[in-house]
Amino acid sequence: MTYPHLSIEEQMPMEKTGGIVELAGEGPLAGGAALTVTIADGEATYRVRDPFWSEPTYERSLSAVGLTEVA
């Protein structure tokens, strides 16, 4: 999961999990940007594509399913 308040540089180091987050293509970190999350567990390496969601996207999505307080 990525965090809308952090820049891509702040999201990249994941020392506790041994993973990294990278932009999958060109361009700025903006809503809908494709990210590649790589996590290694010592036996295997896993790569997952993850869309970057902006804070307004999280708010709209949560409101659409009935949550009224988003913090």
N, CA, C and O atoms as CSV, one atom per row, in Angstrom:
chain,resi,resn,atom,element,x,y,z
A,1,MET,N,N,0.845,-1.177,0.000
A,1,MET,CA,C,0.000,0.000,0.000
A,1,MET,C,C,0.887,1.235,0.000
A,1,MET,O,O,1.909,1.282,0.685
A,2,THR,N,N,0.494,2.205,-0.755
A,2,THR,CA,C,1.232,3.462,-0.789
A,2,THR,C,C,0.443,4.517,-0.030
A,2,THR,O,O,-0.749,4.355,0.231
A,3,TYR,N,N,1.123,5.593,0.318
A,3,TYR,CA,C,0.528,6.623,1.147
A,3,TYR,C,C,0.494,7.943,0.391
A,3,TYR,O,O,1.529,8.392,-0.100
A,4,PRO,N,N,-0.679,8.578,0.285
A,4,PRO,CA,C,-0.807,9.775,-0.541
A,4,PRO,C,C,-0.044,10.980,-0.030
A,4,PRO,O,O,0.163,11.924,-0.793
A,5,HIS,N,N,0.386,10.995,1.226
A,5,HIS,CA,C,1.102,12.155,1.762
A,5,HIS,C,C,2.618,12.047,1.602
A,5,HIS,O,O,3.338,12.976,1.970
A,6,LEU,N,N,3.117,10.937,1.063
A,6,LEU,CA,C,4.553,10.740,0.917
A,6,LEU,C,C,4.963,10.839,-0.544
A,6,LEU,O,O,4.233,10.400,-1.433
A,7,SER,N,N,6.121,11.410,-0.785
A,7,SER,CA,C,6.667,11.437,-2.143
A,7,SER,C,C,7.149,10.033,-2.498
A,7,SER,O,O,7.256,9.175,-1.622
A,8,ILE,N,N,7.439,9.795,-3.771
A,8,ILE,CA,C,7.926,8.477,-4.182
A,8,ILE,C,C,9.246,8.166,-3.477
A,8,ILE,O,O,9.497,7.012,-3.130
A,9,GLU,N,N,10.089,9.170,-3.262
A,9,GLU,CA,C,11.359,8.946,-2.572
A,9,GLU,C,C,11.140,8.490,-1.137
A,9,GLU,O,O,11.877,7.641,-0.635
A,10,GLU,N,N,10.122,9.052,-0.470
A,10,GLU,CA,C,9.830,8.676,0.910
A,10,GLU,C,C,9.210,7.286,0.995
A,10,GLU,O,O,9.314,6.630,2.032
A,11,GLN,N,N,8.567,6.825,-0.081
A,11,GLN,CA,C,7.934,5.525,-0.065
A,11,GLN,C,C,8.887,4.402,-0.468
A,11,GLN,O,O,8.645,3.238,-0.149
A,12,MET,N,N,9.958,4.745,-1.161
A,12,MET,CA,C,10.849,3.710,-1.685
A,12,MET,C,C,11.488,2.835,-0.618
A,12,MET,O,O,11.367,1.614,-0.718
A,13,PRO,N,N,12.161,3.372,0.399
A,13,PRO,CA,C,12.829,2.462,1.332
A,13,PRO,C,C,11.826,1.768,2.252
A,13,PRO,O,O,11.052,2.431,2.943
A,14,MET,N,N,11.838,0.484,2.261
A,14,MET,CA,C,10.971,-0.311,3.129
A,14,MET,C,C,11.867,-1.292,3.883
A,14,MET,O,O,11.769,-2.504,3.689
A,15,GLU,N,N,12.738,-0.765,4.743
A,15,GLU,CA,C,13.743,-1.579,5.400
A,15,GLU,C,C,13.159,-2.752,6.184
A,15,GLU,O,O,13.754,-3.829,6.212
A,16,LYS,N,N,12.007,-2.557,6.820
A,16,LYS,CA,C,11.435,-3.626,7.645
A,16,LYS,C,C,10.976,-4.817,6.811
A,16,LYS,O,O,10.994,-5.950,7.293
A,17,THR,N,N,10.565,-4.575,5.566
A,17,THR,CA,C,10.090,-5.666,4.722
A,17,THR,C,C,11.098,-6.073,3.667
A,17,THR,O,O,10.915,-7.083,2.986
A,18,GLY,N,N,12.154,-5.300,3.527
A,18,GLY,CA,C,13.134,-5.610,2.493
A,18,GLY,C,C,12.640,-5.274,1.104
A,18,GLY,O,O,13.161,-5.792,0.116
A,19,GLY,N,N,11.639,-4.411,1.017
A,19,GLY,CA,C,11.057,-4.087,-0.282
A,19,GLY,C,C,11.384,-2.695,-0.759
A,19,GLY,O,O,11.955,-1.882,-0.033
A,20,ILE,N,N,11.009,-2.437,-1.998
A,20,ILE,CA,C,11.162,-1.110,-2.568
A,20,ILE,C,C,9.915,-0.772,-3.380
A,20,ILE,O,O,9.215,-1.663,-3.861
A,21,VAL,N,N,9.647,0.524,-3.525
A,21,VAL,CA,C,8.545,1.021,-4.336
A,21,VAL,C,C,9.150,1.893,-5.416
A,21,VAL,O,O,9.950,2.782,-5.126
A,22,GLU,N,N,8.770,1.641,-6.672
A,22,GLU,CA,C,9.302,2.415,-7.785
A,22,GLU,C,C,8.169,2.816,-8.728
A,22,GLU,O,O,7.178,2.096,-8.856
A,23,LEU,N,N,8.317,3.957,-9.382
A,23,LEU,CA,C,7.384,4.319,-10.451
A,23,LEU,C,C,7.586,3.340,-11.593
A,23,LEU,O,O,8.722,3.066,-11.978
A,24,ALA,N,N,6.502,2.808,-12.138
A,24,ALA,CA,C,6.603,1.829,-13.218
A,24,ALA,C,C,6.856,2.487,-14.569
A,24,ALA,O,O,7.287,1.817,-15.507
A,25,GLY,N,N,6.597,3.772,-14.681
A,25,GLY,CA,C,6.777,4.461,-15.955
A,25,GLY,C,C,7.308,5.857,-15.738
A,25,GLY,O,O,7.841,6.186,-14.678
A,26,GLU,N,N,7.153,6.658,-16.749
A,26,GLU,CA,C,7.598,8.052,-16.687
A,26,GLU,C,C,6.514,8.915,-16.060
A,26,GLU,O,O,5.350,8.520,-15.993
A,27,GLY,N,N,6.905,10.085,-15.609
A,27,GLY,CA,C,5.926,11.048,-15.143
A,27,GLY,C,C,5.937,11.221,-13.646
A,27,GLY,O,O,6.665,10.538,-12.926
A,28,PRO,N,N,5.113,12.151,-13.186
A,28,PRO,CA,C,5.074,12.461,-11.758
A,28,PRO,C,C,4.249,11.436,-10.983
A,28,PRO,O,O,3.473,10.676,-11.562
A,29,LEU,N,N,4.428,11.431,-9.686
A,29,LEU,CA,C,3.606,10.605,-8.804
A,29,LEU,C,C,2.267,11.312,-8.658
A,29,LEU,O,O,2.156,12.299,-7.930
A,30,ALA,N,N,1.260,10.810,-9.343
A,30,ALA,CA,C,-0.068,11.419,-9.329
A,30,ALA,C,C,-1.103,10.314,-9.321
A,30,ALA,O,O,-0.777,9.151,-9.560
A,31,GLY,N,N,-2.345,10.667,-9.049
A,31,GLY,CA,C,-3.411,9.685,-9.005
A,31,GLY,C,C,-3.447,8.802,-10.238
A,31,GLY,O,O,-3.494,9.304,-11.361
A,32,GLY,N,N,-3.425,7.498,-10.040
A,32,GLY,CA,C,-3.463,6.545,-11.138
A,32,GLY,C,C,-2.102,6.113,-11.643
A,32,GLY,O,O,-2.020,5.210,-12.475
A,33,ALA,N,N,-1.017,6.739,-11.158
A,33,ALA,CA,C,0.322,6.345,-11.598
A,33,ALA,C,C,0.581,4.889,-11.210
A,33,ALA,O,O,0.211,4.452,-10.121
A,34,ALA,N,N,1.214,4.155,-12.102
A,34,ALA,CA,C,1.536,2.755,-11.831
A,34,ALA,C,C,2.832,2.669,-11.039
A,34,ALA,O,O,3.845,3.261,-11.412
A,35,LEU,N,N,2.785,1.925,-9.945
A,35,LEU,CA,C,3.960,1.684,-9.123
A,35,LEU,C,C,4.292,0.199,-9.177
A,35,LEU,O,O,3.405,-0.637,-9.356
A,36,THR,N,N,5.552,-0.120,-9.023
A,36,THR,CA,C,5.974,-1.507,-8.869
A,36,THR,C,C,6.499,-1.654,-7.447
A,36,THR,O,O,7.435,-0.962,-7.048
A,37,VAL,N,N,5.887,-2.563,-6.684
A,37,VAL,CA,C,6.321,-2.850,-5.322
A,37,VAL,C,C,7.053,-4.184,-5.365
A,37,VAL,O,O,6.498,-5.189,-5.808
A,38,THR,N,N,8.306,-4.189,-4.902
A,38,THR,CA,C,9.113,-5.403,-4.896
A,38,THR,C,C,9.434,-5.768,-3.453
A,38,THR,O,O,9.947,-4.943,-2.697
A,39,ILE,N,N,9.131,-7.004,-3.075
A,39,ILE,CA,C,9.393,-7.488,-1.725
A,39,ILE,C,C,10.108,-8.834,-1.833
A,39,ILE,O,O,9.668,-9.721,-2.563
A,40,ALA,N,N,11.208,-8.977,-1.105
A,40,ALA,CA,C,11.950,-10.231,-1.073
A,40,ALA,C,C,11.858,-10.805,0.337
A,40,ALA,O,O,12.030,-10.082,1.318
A,41,ASP,N,N,11.587,-12.108,0.436
A,41,ASP,CA,C,11.477,-12.726,1.755
A,41,ASP,C,C,12.644,-13.674,2.071
A,41,ASP,O,O,12.569,-14.440,3.032
A,42,GLY,N,N,13.694,-13.631,1.293
A,42,GLY,CA,C,14.836,-14.503,1.514
A,42,GLY,C,C,14.798,-15.751,0.655
A,42,GLY,O,O,15.843,-16.320,0.338
A,43,GLU,N,N,13.614,-16.180,0.277
A,43,GLU,CA,C,13.456,-17.353,-0.577
A,43,GLU,C,C,13.017,-16.979,-1.984
A,43,GLU,O,O,13.391,-17.630,-2.959
A,44,ALA,N,N,12.230,-15.934,-2.074
A,44,ALA,CA,C,11.699,-15.524,-3.377
A,44,ALA,C,C,11.541,-14.005,-3.400
A,44,ALA,O,O,11.532,-13.348,-2.359
A,45,THR,N,N,11.419,-13.472,-4.600
A,45,THR,CA,C,11.167,-12.051,-4.794
A,45,THR,C,C,9.813,-11.900,-5.471
A,45,THR,O,O,9.526,-12.571,-6.463
A,46,TYR,N,N,8.993,-11.023,-4.933
A,46,TYR,CA,C,7.651,-10.802,-5.458
A,46,TYR,C,C,7.557,-9.377,-5.975
A,46,TYR,O,O,8.008,-8.438,-5.320
A,47,ARG,N,N,6.968,-9.221,-7.157
A,47,ARG,CA,C,6.732,-7.896,-7.736
A,47,ARG,C,C,5.240,-7.743,-8.001
A,47,ARG,O,O,4.601,-8.615,-8.588
A,48,VAL,N,N,4.709,-6.626,-7.559
A,48,VAL,CA,C,3.283,-6.353,-7.686
A,48,VAL,C,C,3.100,-4.963,-8.273
A,48,VAL,O,O,3.780,-4.022,-7.866
A,49,ARG,N,N,2.189,-4.829,-9.222
A,49,ARG,CA,C,1.811,-3.507,-9.733
A,49,ARG,C,C,0.748,-2.947,-8.801
A,49,ARG,O,O,-0.210,-3.637,-8.454
A,50,ASP,N,N,0.920,-1.708,-8.403
A,50,ASP,CA,C,0.008,-1.065,-7.467
A,50,ASP,C,C,-0.283,0.335,-7.979
A,50,ASP,O,O,0.651,1.096,-8.233
A,51,PRO,N,N,-1.551,0.698,-8.139
A,51,PRO,CA,C,-1.837,2.070,-8.552
A,51,PRO,C,C,-1.672,3.013,-7.368
A,51,PRO,O,O,-2.005,2.664,-6.236
A,52,PHE,N,N,-1.162,4.198,-7.633
A,52,PHE,CA,C,-1.070,5.220,-6.594
A,52,PHE,C,C,-2.410,5.932,-6.526
A,52,PHE,O,O,-2.893,6.455,-7.530
A,53,TRP,N,N,-3.002,5.952,-5.361
A,53,TRP,CA,C,-4.264,6.656,-5.162
A,53,TRP,C,C,-3.996,7.943,-4.397
A,53,TRP,O,O,-3.286,7.942,-3.392
A,54,SER,N,N,-4.562,9.024,-4.871
A,54,SER,CA,C,-4.449,10.304,-4.175
A,54,SER,C,C,-5.409,10.316,-2.987
A,54,SER,O,O,-6.301,9.472,-2.893
A,55,GLU,N,N,-5.224,11.261,-2.095
A,55,GLU,CA,C,-6.119,11.368,-0.942
A,55,GLU,C,C,-7.582,11.566,-1.365
A,55,GLU,O,O,-8.458,10.920,-0.790
A,56,PRO,N,N,-7.886,12.439,-2.354
A,56,PRO,CA,C,-9.284,12.570,-2.782
A,56,PRO,C,C,-9.868,11.252,-3.323
A,56,PRO,O,O,-11.057,10.989,-3.139
A,57,THR,N,N,-9.056,10.434,-3.979
A,57,THR,CA,C,-9.543,9.149,-4.483
A,57,THR,C,C,-9.914,8.228,-3.326
A,57,THR,O,O,-10.959,7.579,-3.364
A,58,TYR,N,N,-9.066,8.163,-2.293
A,58,TYR,CA,C,-9.400,7.373,-1.104
A,58,TYR,C,C,-10.698,7.878,-0.486
A,58,TYR,O,O,-11.578,7.087,-0.146
A,59,GLU,N,N,-10.816,9.198,-0.343
A,59,GLU,CA,C,-12.012,9.776,0.278
A,59,GLU,C,C,-13.274,9.453,-0.510
A,59,GLU,O,O,-14.287,9.066,0.073
A,60,ARG,N,N,-13.221,9.611,-1.852
A,60,ARG,CA,C,-14.390,9.305,-2.686
A,60,ARG,C,C,-14.758,7.825,-2.596
A,60,ARG,O,O,-15.934,7.478,-2.493
A,61,SER,N,N,-13.759,6.964,-2.635
A,61,SER,CA,C,-14.007,5.520,-2.592
A,61,SER,C,C,-14.620,5.107,-1.262
A,61,SER,O,O,-15.562,4.315,-1.231
A,62,LEU,N,N,-14.097,5.633,-0.175
A,62,LEU,CA,C,-14.621,5.281,1.142
A,62,LEU,C,C,-16.021,5.862,1.352
A,62,LEU,O,O,-16.882,5.210,1.943
A,63,SER,N,N,-16.246,7.069,0.874
A,63,SER,CA,C,-17.582,7.673,0.977
A,63,SER,C,C,-18.601,6.896,0.145
A,63,SER,O,O,-19.759,6.766,0.543
A,64,ALA,N,N,-18.177,6.383,-1.002
A,64,ALA,CA,C,-19.084,5.642,-1.886
A,64,ALA,C,C,-19.606,4.359,-1.240
A,64,ALA,O,O,-20.682,3.881,-1.598
A,65,VAL,N,N,-18.858,3.803,-0.300
A,65,VAL,CA,C,-19.319,2.578,0.368
A,65,VAL,C,C,-19.934,2.862,1.720
A,65,VAL,O,O,-20.195,1.941,2.493
A,66,GLY,N,N,-20.172,4.161,2.019
A,66,GLY,CA,C,-20.925,4.529,3.202
A,66,GLY,C,C,-20.129,5.006,4.393
A,66,GLY,O,O,-20.724,5.318,5.425
A,67,LEU,N,N,-18.828,5.079,4.305
A,67,LEU,CA,C,-18.059,5.614,5.431
A,67,LEU,C,C,-18.175,7.125,5.427
A,67,LEU,O,O,-17.986,7.768,4.395
A,68,THR,N,N,-18.485,7.687,6.579
A,68,THR,CA,C,-18.726,9.121,6.636
A,68,THR,C,C,-17.584,9.909,7.261
A,68,THR,O,O,-17.477,11.115,7.042
A,69,GLU,N,N,-16.733,9.250,8.033
A,69,GLU,CA,C,-15.592,9.947,8.648
A,69,GLU,C,C,-14.313,9.325,8.123
A,69,GLU,O,O,-14.010,8.164,8.402
A,70,VAL,N,N,-13.575,10.102,7.369
A,70,VAL,CA,C,-12.317,9.628,6.798
A,70,VAL,C,C,-11.205,10.496,7.370
A,70,VAL,O,O,-11.223,11.719,7.225
A,71,ALA,N,N,-10.247,9.863,8.017
A,71,ALA,CA,C,-9.137,10.622,8.619
A,71,ALA,C,C,-7.815,9.959,8.264
A,71,ALA,O,O,-6.756,10.437,8.670
